[in-house]
Amino acid sequence: MAISHSEILHFAKSIAGDGENEVNLRASIGRAYYSMFHAAHEIAGGRVPKNHPMPGKIFKGGTHARLSQYLADCAEQLHPAHVRTLQLLSVKLKMCHKSRCEADYELTQNIHKSQLDCILKEAEMTQDILVKIKELVA
């Protein structure tokens, strides 16, 4: 059974309902980030090259870091009408990845509802960007 990034975001919102339950907050942050990641991945054409397509540049890190860098460095080639938007999305993706890692791995730190609210907003923004790009391409 296939699933979409918008369904993942819907699930993130549904488990976020109990803002006092830290387990739900952490799980919701993770799902919201992944909805954002998958939407950004679609914006990038459904692929993240392992080798940087621009001469003299290299990607550092794994898939998540490469996707963010690819959006920033290759925005002009991906979607020329949305260069600034993709560069901003790259930064937001990095920030939200950091929040997702904190939610998943930093169990001794408290997670606050404001962190979830922020990442949900960014995930919704990413969905909106994808819709706008699809409208231009269609």
N, C-alpha and C positions, 0 to 999 in steps of 0.2 A: 504494500500500500504506500503510495507516494504522499508527501506532505509538502506544503509550501511555507515560505518564510512568514507569510501573513498568518497562517494557522499557528505557527510557533509563537508569534507575538500575541495572538488571541489567548493562547494557553498561558503565556507569561502573565497577562492581565488577569486571567481567571484565578490563578493561584496567588496573586498579589492581594486578593481581597482582604485577607487577615493581616493587616499591617503590623500587628503586634507579635506575630509568629515569625521568629528569625529564620527558621528553616524555610518557610514560604518565601520570605524576602530574598534569601540567598538563591533559592531555586528559580525564583522569578527573574532575578538579575541575570542569572545564567541563560535562561531561555530568551530573555529580551535581547541580550548580546548576540546570541546565535541567530535570532531572526534578523538582526542588523547585519551580521556577517554574511548570511545567505543572500540577503537583498543586495548587499554590496558586491558579492561574488557574481550575482546575475548582472549587475551594472557593468562589471568588468568583463562581460561576455562569457561567463561561466567557466573561466579558466584563470589560473594565476601561474604565469611562467616561472620555472625554476631558475632560469637565467634571465638577467635583466635584458630587455630588448634594446636598450640604448647603449651604444658603444662607450666603454670606459666606466660604466656603472655596474654595481653588483647589488644583489639582494642580500640582506642579512636576516637571519632568523628563519622561523618556520612559516607555514602557510598563512597564519594570521598577520604576521609582520610583513610578509611579502605582498599580501593583498593590499594592505594599507599603503605601502610604498609604491606599488604598481598604480594605484588610483592617483596618488600625488604626482608621480613622475611621468606618467603616460596619459594624463587626463586629456591632453590635446589630441592624441591619437584615438582615444576611446570615444569621447563625446566632445567635439570642439565647442559646442554651444554651452557646455556646462563645466568648463575648466575650473573656475573658482569654486563651484559647488562641490566638485569631486575632490579638490584639494582640501576643502573644509571637512568633507566626509572622511577623508583619510585621517585627519587629526582626531575627529570625534570617535572613529573606529578604534584608534589607539587608546584613547581615554577610557572608552567603554570596555575594551579588552582588559585593561588594568583593573577596573571595577569587578569584572567577571572573575578574574584571577583572585582578587581579594575575597570575594564571596565564596569561591570554591576552596581556597587553600589557607586563608588566614583565619582559622577558626577561633583564635583567641581574641580577635578584634571584633568589636560590635559593628553590626551592619544597621544602618538607619534607613527609614522609609524614604528620606530625601534622596538617598543614593538610587533607590529603585525608581522614584519619580523621574529623576534626571535621565536614567538610561531608557525608561519607557518613552520619554519624550524624544530622545535621540533615535530610537528604533522607529517611531512613527515618522519622524522626519526622513529617515532613510527610505521608508516605504513610499513617501510622497515624492522623493527624488526619482525613484525608480519609475513611478507612474508617469511623471513629467518626461523622462527620457524616452519611455516606451511610446508616448504620444507623438514625440518628435520623429522617432524612427519609423513609426507606422505610416 
